[in-house]
Amino acid sequence: MLIYIYFVVGTVCSRFLISPIVESVFLKEQQEGYFRFLHVRIRNYVESIAFSWGEKGERTRLDELLMGVLGYQRKIVYKELPLKSMF
C-alpha cells in the first residue's frame, strides 16, 4: 500500500513541478531553431545582404532572436532553481 501512495505523490509532484519547465524548454528550442535558420540564411545570402546594405537589419533580427533565446534560457533556470534547492 505504501508503494501506491509513493507513486501517487510522485506523480502529482511531477505533474505540477515539471510541466511549466517542459513548456519553457519547448519554447526555447523553438527560438533556437529560428536562430539557427537565420544563421544558415545569412551564410547562404551573405553576398546579397552585403551588396544591398542589409547588414544592420540582419544584425537587428539576429540580436532580437538571441535575446529571445537567452530570455527563455533564463526562465528555465529560474524555474529549475527552486527544484534543485528542494532536492
N, C-alpha and C positions, 0 to 999 in steps of 0.2 A: 504494500500500500504506500509506503514511503517513497518508493521509486516513482509512482504515478504523480504524487504531489510535487516531487522534484522536477519531473518532466513538465507539468503544467506551469509551475512557477518559472522555469527556464524559458518556456515558450512565450509566456506573457511578457517577461522582461525583454526577451529578444525582439519581440514584435514592436514594443514601444520605444526601445532604445536604439535599435538598428535601422528601422525604417526611414527616419529622417536622413541618416547618413547615406543610405543607398540612393536616395533621390539626388542628394548633392553630388555624389560620385558620378551618377549618370550625367548630370548637367555639366560637370567638369570635363568628363570625357567627350561630350558633345562639343564643348567650346574648344578643347584641344584639337578635335578633328577639323573644325573650321580654321583654326590657326595653321595646322599642317597643310590644309588645302590651299590657303592663301600663300604660304611659303612656296609650294610647288608651282602655283600660278605665277608668282613673281619670278621664279627661276626660269620658267618657260618663256615669259614675255618681258624679260629684263631689258632687252634692246628696245622694244616698242615703248616701254614705260620711260626709258631714258630719252628717247627721241621726242616724246610728247610732253616732256617736263612733268611727268606724273609722280615723281619721287615723293613729294610732300603728301599727296593724297594716299599713296600706298603706305607710307610711314604712319600716317594718322590711323588708317584702318588696322595696321599691324599693332600699333600701340593700344588701340581700343580692345582688340581681341586678347592681347596679352594681359591687359588689366582685368578683363573678364575671367580669364583662366586663373589668374592669381587670386581674384576675389573668391571664386568657388573653392580654390585650394584652402584659403583662409577659413571659409565657412566649415569645411570638412574638419580642419584641425580644431576649430573651436567646438565643434560638436563631439569630436572624439576625446578631447581633453578631459571632460568630466568622467567619461567611461574609463579612461586609463587610470585616473586617480582613484576610482572606486575599487578597482581590482588590483 
